[in-house]
């Protein structure tokens, strides 16, 4: 499993998860990689963190960590469609890595890191720009299926 983040300006950290993910592990990942990614992406103070409603992400310990670090989190209603543009980024990474045909887990991880680093900021920018269109369309279709 991988944890990664991105913004309109490109990809942030990509972290391999070798354990069964628990809320404490998620806090550790945020400690290690979120601030570093913010600096790398030069986001300054005007950014919003988006995560899904996985119980590990919304647990009290994670919520406290984010609040204590003044991380603004995008409100996300439960049972909502998964419109997080990182899903498109995961699909792109998977396509690129699959094309290189890794033969073992070590190589798979290495290729994931290489391909993640090669994802162009323009692609990330298009994903971020398309977000408003996604939200508008889901509202227009009253939560029913859209092209996204």
C-alpha positions as CSV (number, residue, x, y, z in Angstrom):
1,X,0.0,0.0,0.0
2,X,1.1,3.6,-0.7
3,X,0.4,7.0,0.8
4,X,0.9,9.9,-1.4
5,X,-0.2,13.5,-1.9
6,X,-0.2,16.1,-4.6
7,X,-1.2,19.6,-5.4
8,X,-1.7,21.6,-8.5
9,X,2.1,22.2,-8.7
10,X,3.1,18.5,-8.7
11,X,3.5,15.4,-6.6
12,X,4.5,15.4,-2.9
13,X,5.8,12.5,-1.0
14,X,5.1,8.8,-1.8
15,X,5.4,6.5,1.1
16,X,5.3,2.7,1.2
17,X,3.2,1.2,4.0
18,X,4.5,-2.1,5.2
19,X,2.1,-2.6,8.1
20,X,-1.7,-3.0,8.5
21,X,-2.8,0.6,8.5
22,X,-4.1,1.9,11.8
23,X,-4.8,5.4,13.0
24,X,-1.4,5.6,14.8
25,X,0.4,4.6,11.6
26,X,-1.5,7.3,9.7
27,X,-0.5,9.9,12.2
28,X,3.2,8.8,11.8
29,X,2.9,9.2,8.0
30,X,1.4,12.7,8.4
31,X,4.3,13.6,10.8
32,X,6.9,12.3,8.4
33,X,5.5,13.4,5.0
34,X,2.8,16.1,5.1
35,X,4.9,19.1,6.1
36,X,7.8,18.0,3.9
37,X,5.4,17.8,0.9
38,X,3.9,21.2,1.7
39,X,7.4,22.7,1.6
40,X,8.4,20.8,-1.6
41,X,5.2,22.0,-3.3
42,X,5.7,25.6,-2.0
43,X,2.1,25.7,-0.8
44,X,2.6,28.4,1.9
45,X,-0.4,28.7,4.2
46,X,-3.3,28.7,1.7
47,X,-4.0,25.1,1.1
48,X,-6.7,22.6,2.2
49,X,-6.0,18.9,3.0
50,X,-8.4,16.4,1.5
51,X,-8.8,12.9,2.7
52,X,-11.6,10.4,2.6
53,X,-13.9,9.3,5.3
54,X,-11.9,6.2,6.2
55,X,-12.2,5.7,9.9
56,X,-8.4,5.9,10.3
57,X,-8.4,9.3,8.7
58,X,-11.3,10.7,10.8
59,X,-10.3,9.1,14.1
60,X,-9.9,11.3,17.2
61,X,-6.1,11.0,17.3
62,X,-5.8,12.0,13.6
63,X,-8.3,14.8,13.9
64,X,-6.4,16.1,16.9
65,X,-3.0,15.9,15.1
66,X,-4.4,17.9,12.2
67,X,-6.1,20.5,14.4
68,X,-3.0,20.9,16.6
69,X,-1.0,21.6,13.5
70,X,-3.6,24.0,12.1
71,X,-4.2,21.9,9.0
72,X,-7.4,23.0,7.3
73,X,-9.3,19.9,6.2
74,X,-11.9,19.8,3.5
75,X,-15.3,18.8,4.9
76,X,-16.4,15.6,3.3
77,X,-19.9,14.2,4.0
78,X,-20.1,10.5,4.8
79,X,-21.5,8.2,2.0
80,X,-20.4,10.8,-0.6
81,X,-19.1,9.9,-4.0
82,X,-15.3,9.5,-4.2
83,X,-14.4,12.5,-6.2
84,X,-10.9,12.9,-4.8
85,X,-8.7,13.6,-7.8
86,X,-5.9,11.5,-6.3
87,X,-7.8,8.5,-7.5
88,X,-6.9,9.6,-11.1
89,X,-3.3,10.0,-10.0
90,X,-3.2,6.5,-8.6
91,X,-4.7,5.1,-11.8
92,X,-2.0,7.0,-13.8
93,X,0.8,5.6,-11.5
94,X,-0.6,2.1,-11.9
95,X,-0.7,2.4,-15.7
96,X,2.9,3.6,-15.8
97,X,4.2,1.0,-13.4
98,X,2.3,-1.8,-15.1
99,X,3.9,-0.9,-18.5
100,X,7.4,-1.4,-16.9
101,X,6.4,-4.9,-15.8
102,X,8.0,-5.2,-12.3
103,X,8.9,-8.7,-11.3
104,X,9.1,-8.5,-7.5
105,X,8.0,-6.3,-4.6
106,X,11.3,-4.4,-4.4
107,X,11.2,-3.6,-8.0
108,X,7.6,-2.6,-7.8
109,X,8.3,-0.1,-5.0
110,X,11.3,1.3,-6.9
111,X,9.3,1.8,-10.1
112,X,6.5,3.4,-8.2
113,X,8.9,5.9,-6.7
114,X,10.5,6.6,-10.1
115,X,7.2,7.0,-12.0
116,X,5.7,9.2,-9.2
117,X,8.6,11.5,-9.5
118,X,8.1,11.7,-13.3
119,X,4.5,12.8,-13.1
120,X,4.5,16.2,-14.6
121,X,3.1,19.2,-12.6
122,X,0.9,20.0,-15.6
123,X,-1.0,16.7,-15.1
124,X,-1.4,17.5,-11.4
125,X,-2.6,21.0,-12.3
126,X,-5.2,19.6,-14.7
127,X,-6.5,17.3,-12.0
128,X,-6.8,20.1,-9.5
129,X,-8.5,22.4,-12.0
130,X,-11.0,19.7,-12.9
131,X,-12.1,19.4,-9.3
132,X,-14.7,22.2,-9.6
133,X,-16.2,20.6,-12.7
134,X,-16.5,17.4,-10.8
135,X,-18.3,19.0,-7.9
136,X,-20.6,21.0,-10.3
137,X,-21.5,17.9,-12.2
138,X,-22.2,15.8,-9.1
139,X,-24.5,18.6,-7.8
140,X,-26.2,18.8,-11.2
141,X,-26.8,15.0,-11.3
142,X,-27.9,15.1,-7.6
143,X,-25.3,12.6,-6.5
144,X,-26.0,10.1,-9.3
145,X,-23.3,8.7,-11.6
146,X,-21.3,11.2,-13.7
147,X,-18.4,10.7,-16.1
148,X,-16.1,11.0,-13.2
